[in-house]
Amino acid sequence: MAYVNVPKDLTRVKSKVLFNLTKRQLLCFGCGALLGVPLFFLLRNPIGTSAAAMAMMVVMLPAFLLAVYERNGQPLEAVLWHILQVSVLRPKLRPYRTNNFYAVLERQDKLDQEVYRIVRGKDEAVPRRPPGDRSRHCKSKRNG
């Protein structure tokens, strides 16, 4: 009795269009053939059949790689883009930066004091919060 393997993860299965090839593979192979075959016939007489065949393979190889190569579910152009970003576009040193919570509280306190001075006038003293008070809201909301 004939049996067929069915993959457990169906998200990785790609729909085939023609000759068990995907649309992407058909398009890339077609573009490679459109570039390579005429080149072979143009170079066959001047440089010989073997050299023309090698030139055709070199021209068709990128299209073949674009059609077939895939790493971690990503096509070749995505992999090449990531390599370009890491090696050229992004900075080499990426310093670790933190947002110090205590510095944020100090900046907020300075801003609160400045607002209080603007609202109340410059001659009045700025009231300080008691050491145990960590909220920015009035105490009546906490007690009530």
C-alpha positions in Angstrom: 0.0 0.0 0.0 1.4 3.5 -0.9 1.8 6.0 1.8 2.7 9.7 1.7 4.7 11.6 4.4 2.7 14.5 5.8 4.8 17.1 7.6 3.6 18.0 11.1 4.3 21.7 10.6 2.1 22.8 7.7 3.2 26.5 7.9 6.5 25.6 6.2 4.9 23.9 3.2 4.9 26.1 0.1 2.4 25.9 -2.6 3.9 24.5 -5.9 2.8 25.9 -9.2 4.5 24.0 -12.0 7.0 21.1 -12.1 7.0 21.0 -8.3 8.4 24.6 -8.2 7.1 27.6 -6.4 6.3 30.9 -8.2 9.5 32.4 -6.8 11.6 29.6 -8.2 9.9 29.7 -11.6 10.4 33.5 -11.8 14.1 33.3 -10.8 14.9 30.4 -13.1 13.2 32.2 -15.9 15.2 35.4 -15.4 18.4 33.4 -15.1 17.6 31.6 -18.4 16.7 34.9 -20.1 20.1 36.2 -19.1 22.3 33.1 -19.5 21.1 31.4 -22.7 21.5 34.4 -25.1 24.9 35.1 -23.5 26.0 31.5 -24.3 25.0 31.9 -27.9 26.7 35.3 -28.2 29.9 34.1 -26.7 30.1 30.5 -28.2 31.8 31.5 -31.4 34.2 34.2 -30.2 35.6 32.4 -27.0 34.6 28.8 -27.5 31.9 26.5 -26.1 33.5 25.7 -22.8 34.3 29.3 -21.9 30.8 30.4 -23.0 29.2 27.7 -20.8 31.3 28.9 -17.8 30.2 32.5 -18.5 26.6 31.4 -18.7 26.9 29.5 -15.4 28.4 32.5 -13.7 25.7 34.8 -14.9 22.9 32.3 -14.0 24.3 31.5 -10.5 22.8 34.5 -8.7 19.3 33.8 -10.1 19.7 30.2 -9.1 20.8 31.1 -5.5 17.9 33.6 -5.2 15.5 30.9 -6.1 16.8 28.0 -4.0 18.8 29.4 -1.0 16.8 29.9 2.2 18.1 30.2 5.8 15.8 30.2 8.8 12.8 30.7 6.6 14.3 33.9 5.0 15.3 34.2 1.3 18.8 35.1 0.1 18.1 38.8 -0.3 16.9 39.1 3.3 20.0 37.2 4.6 22.3 39.5 2.5 20.4 42.6 3.8 21.0 41.5 7.4 24.7 40.8 6.7 25.0 44.3 5.1 23.3 46.0 8.1 25.5 44.2 10.6 28.8 44.7 8.8 28.4 48.2 7.2 25.3 50.2 8.2 25.0 49.8 11.9 27.6 51.2 14.3 30.2 48.7 15.5 30.0 49.9 19.1 26.6 49.7 20.7 27.0 51.1 24.3 24.8 49.8 27.0 22.6 52.6 28.2 20.2 52.5 31.1 17.6 54.9 32.3 18.5 55.4 35.9 15.2 55.6 37.9 16.7 57.8 40.6 18.0 60.3 38.0 14.5 60.4 36.6 13.1 61.1 40.0 15.6 63.9 40.6 14.7 65.5 37.2 11.1 65.3 38.1 11.7 66.9 41.5 13.6 69.8 39.8 10.8 70.2 37.3 8.2 70.2 40.2 10.2 72.9 42.0 10.5 75.0 38.9 6.8 74.8 38.3 6.1 75.7 41.9 8.3 78.7 41.7 6.6 79.9 38.5 3.1 79.4 39.9 3.7 80.8 43.5 6.2 83.5 42.8 10.0 83.5 43.2 10.1 84.9 46.8 8.4 81.9 48.4 10.4 78.9 49.6 9.8 75.7 47.7 8.1 73.1 50.0 10.0 69.8 50.2 8.3 66.5 50.5 8.7 64.5 53.6 11.1 61.6 53.3 8.4 59.0 53.4 6.3 60.6 50.7 6.9 59.0 47.3 3.8 60.1 45.5 3.3 63.1 43.4 -0.4 63.4 44.5 -1.9 65.1 47.5 -2.2 63.0 50.7 -6.0 63.5 50.8 -6.3 61.0 47.9 -4.3 58.4 49.7 -6.2 58.8 53.0 -9.6 59.1 51.5 
